[in-house]
Amino acid sequence: MEVPDQRVSAATFADLALPLFDQLYNFAHWLTQDRHEAEDLVQETYAKALRGFSGFQPGTNFRAWMFRILRNSFLTSRTGLKAMIPLEEDAHETIASNDPSPEIALVEQANRELVREALSEISIPFREILLLCDVEEMSYGEIAEVLAIPQGTVMSRLHRARKALRARLLAKAPGGVNAV
């Protein structure tokens, strides 16, 4: 009877894990800043999670568990230990047809590029906390679980990360710090 139990476990894992694929890939892409490495990292995350699924405690936060596996895999990878690589342009981004004008679309694209560039320049601990909070919309508790740090540390690190990102953006703004 172990075979049906393994199938149920694998099916349960798939039901929980597959909806997280895009979120995990996006986080991995921001961390690695390379599409192929992000794909490898997500694949490694799913393999580790499936192998360790019997140790997952039902009723706990599966999403945070998966993000923690991804983050730990990244931190022990070659990319996680060396300098950052410039971020590739997202191929799937397009300008919506209902944009009021090409000028506005150009400004919005420039702003997105400015934020991407500034985000890629801040340290990984700051980058990951901003992504988990502001992009993945995780709660402080979930972030604390993913990063294995106290919730108070999440709040202070997030404050410092936002301050660092703001400083980078101000420095990059046309006219520098005096532009705002």
FIMI-329057 format. One record per residue (C-alpha): chain; x, y, z. Coordinates in Angstrom, 3 decimals. Example, Ala and Ser with C-alpha at 12.3 -4.5 7.8 and 13.67 -1.06 7.14 Angstrom:
<recs>
> chain	c1	c2	c3
> A	12.300	-4.500	7.800
> A	13.670	-1.060	7.140
</recs>
This chain:
<recs>
> chain	c1	c2	c3
> A	0.000	0.000	0.000
> A	2.987	2.376	-0.062
> A	2.591	3.057	-3.769
> A	-0.869	4.686	-3.439
> A	0.397	6.755	-0.471
> A	3.353	7.939	-2.567
> A	0.968	8.872	-5.391
> A	-1.245	10.811	-3.011
> A	1.815	12.539	-1.586
> A	3.123	13.387	-5.077
> A	-0.328	14.589	-6.133
> A	-0.602	16.713	-2.988
> A	2.847	18.140	-3.642
> A	1.899	18.981	-7.228
> A	-1.353	20.626	-6.106
> A	0.543	22.818	-3.658
> A	3.725	23.465	-5.637
> A	2.679	24.013	-9.243
> A	0.691	27.219	-8.598
> A	3.875	28.747	-7.125
> A	6.007	28.163	-10.224
> A	5.775	31.681	-11.701
> A	6.420	33.357	-8.343
> A	9.418	31.133	-7.643
> A	10.812	31.677	-11.132
> A	10.453	35.467	-10.855
> A	12.211	35.495	-7.485
> A	14.957	33.206	-8.814
> A	15.404	35.421	-11.878
> A	15.797	38.519	-9.735
> A	18.322	36.752	-7.522
> A	20.415	35.169	-10.266
> A	19.786	37.831	-12.893
> A	20.109	35.104	-15.523
> A	17.212	33.233	-17.155
> A	19.004	29.902	-17.465
> A	20.336	29.966	-13.919
> A	16.880	30.902	-12.646
> A	15.379	27.933	-14.477
> A	18.027	25.634	-12.984
> A	17.448	27.086	-9.526
> A	13.687	26.558	-9.721
> A	14.189	23.014	-10.995
> A	16.578	22.309	-8.120
> A	14.080	23.840	-5.682
> A	11.266	21.585	-6.876
> A	13.505	18.507	-6.752
> A	14.646	19.269	-3.193
> A	11.116	20.093	-2.084
> A	9.702	16.884	-3.535
> A	12.449	14.829	-1.867
> A	11.800	16.562	1.445
> A	8.009	16.774	1.170
> A	7.523	14.035	3.761
> A	9.147	16.404	6.271
> A	6.796	19.289	5.463
> A	4.443	19.974	8.361
> A	0.822	20.165	7.134
> A	-0.847	23.335	8.309
> A	2.320	25.401	8.036
> A	3.050	27.883	5.263
> A	3.936	25.862	2.146
> A	4.676	28.980	0.085
> A	7.232	30.218	2.622
> A	8.711	26.706	2.794
> A	9.244	26.655	-0.991
> A	10.732	30.159	-1.076
> A	13.100	29.207	1.738
> A	14.303	26.152	-0.192
> A	14.853	28.338	-3.266
> A	16.718	30.988	-1.287
> A	18.928	28.450	0.486
> A	19.700	26.762	-2.836
> A	20.642	30.132	-4.308
> A	22.856	31.055	-1.368
> A	24.837	27.840	-1.738
> A	25.108	28.151	-5.519
> A	28.083	29.565	-7.399
> A	26.014	32.588	-8.497
> A	24.876	33.314	-4.969
> A	28.481	33.557	-3.854
> A	29.852	35.822	-6.564
> A	29.239	39.282	-7.992
> A	25.999	40.188	-9.738
> A	25.394	39.965	-13.486
> A	23.395	42.719	-15.290
> A	19.701	41.889	-15.491
> A	18.260	40.793	-18.835
> A	15.238	42.565	-20.239
> A	12.025	40.662	-19.590
> A	10.962	39.301	-22.972
> A	7.311	38.951	-22.000
> A	6.778	42.608	-21.091
> A	4.724	44.510	-23.593
> A	3.068	47.879	-23.596
> A	-0.692	47.663	-23.272
> A	-2.633	48.853	-26.303
> A	-4.768	51.188	-24.185
> A	-1.813	53.374	-23.151
> A	-2.696	56.987	-23.862
> A	0.405	57.817	-25.863
> A	3.788	56.515	-26.996
> A	5.464	59.227	-24.912
> A	3.878	57.959	-21.687
> A	4.795	54.383	-22.599
> A	8.403	55.449	-23.169
> A	8.570	57.235	-19.809
> A	7.031	54.226	-18.024
> A	9.551	51.887	-19.672
> A	12.413	54.189	-18.687
> A	11.120	54.264	-15.096
> A	10.878	50.462	-14.981
> A	14.395	50.173	-16.347
> A	15.668	52.689	-13.785
> A	14.093	50.694	-10.936
> A	15.479	47.397	-12.326
> A	18.941	48.881	-12.575
> A	18.813	50.376	-9.075
> A	17.438	47.126	-7.641
> A	20.224	45.121	-9.271
> A	22.811	47.376	-7.599
> A	21.698	46.901	-4.003
> A	22.940	43.977	-1.934
> A	21.217	40.614	-2.235
> A	19.830	40.684	1.343
> A	18.174	44.026	0.598
> A	17.034	42.952	-2.863
> A	15.467	39.710	-1.655
> A	13.556	41.376	1.173
> A	12.160	44.024	-1.185
> A	11.116	41.375	-3.686
> A	9.462	39.165	-1.093
> A	7.572	42.096	0.433
> A	6.754	44.377	-2.480
> A	6.642	41.987	-5.437
> A	5.547	38.698	-3.879
> A	3.428	40.561	-1.288
> A	4.468	38.281	1.577
> A	3.652	39.268	5.139
> A	6.439	40.097	7.567
> A	5.819	36.729	9.206
> A	6.178	34.865	5.913
> A	9.347	36.773	5.071
> A	10.770	36.013	8.508
> A	10.070	32.334	7.882
> A	11.644	32.354	4.405
> A	14.768	34.215	5.508
> A	14.978	32.512	8.935
> A	15.273	35.842	10.750
> A	13.131	37.509	13.446
> A	10.163	39.574	12.296
> A	11.714	42.718	13.802
> A	14.788	42.157	11.642
> A	12.514	41.892	8.603
> A	11.031	45.301	9.367
> A	14.354	47.023	9.998
> A	16.037	45.387	6.992
> A	13.079	46.346	4.795
> A	13.371	49.936	5.979
> A	17.098	49.989	5.203
> A	16.522	48.274	1.837
> A	13.930	50.840	0.790
> A	16.256	53.625	1.901
> A	19.121	52.123	-0.151
> A	16.878	51.714	-3.207
> A	15.609	55.285	-2.843
> A	19.193	56.581	-2.660
> A	20.119	54.655	-5.834
> A	17.047	55.970	-7.643
> A	17.731	59.562	-6.592
> A	21.340	59.276	-7.756
> A	20.182	57.939	-11.133
> A	17.408	60.494	-11.651
> A	18.054	63.132	-14.274
> A	19.607	65.987	-12.333
> A	20.766	63.660	-9.534
> A	19.674	64.055	-5.925
> A	18.413	67.576	-6.569
> A	15.877	66.306	-9.123
> A	13.288	65.349	-6.505
</recs>
